[in-house]
Amino acid sequence: MKRNNKKLPIFLGAACAVLVAAASWYTVTFHDSRLLAPMNMSEYTFQVKDLPMLVSGTCLVLYLLYLFILLLRAILANQRREGKSQITRTLNPKLGLLGFVGLAGFLGFWTYSVDKTIFPFVFFIFFGFFGFFYEGKMSATFMDERFQENRMKASAAANRIAITVIFAAILILGQGRLMGNLEYTLIALIIVVALSIALQIFLSEYLLYRYDHQDAFEESEE
């Protein structure tokens, strides 16, 4: 990827942040916090002053989708290269900062209060991208037999923990309505599953990094 293309996501993210901040300031100052404060969307009628919030919100959603597609393409491309090589893919540890995209999951509490939309809770999965930090620190590592064993052990441990959390959540939430509301039960289940998947993604990279460096440390002592 060219240097300019690498900077494009940063520039777009900064532009979206500025746009959302400006639109929020405008609607709080001149439009009574409309579309920011909880409101009944079934009674919503378009107003020209809604445009800043609508445009900034659309840009934010498109940017998040752009990040997801960009990362998916990078993952698939690296997996193809890795399949033909005995060396791990090269990643910048700073990509771990993408894990903060998971904070978008908290938007679900706002969208649910506004129009019962629960999709943003799925963004909690992005917390798993913090694992890119440890994967980046292991860039260009030779995948010998020991490394492959550590990878399988780390993956097995991460899967076991994630499945245990999901299993416990299903047992608890399956007992009945959470706080007397089936919708709250569904939201809790979505959050738990999303966070469990994020935990699996993160732990598989963190444990691999830990196991590999622990073995290297033991070898250096010998």
Disulfide bonds with the S-S distance in Angstrom:
none
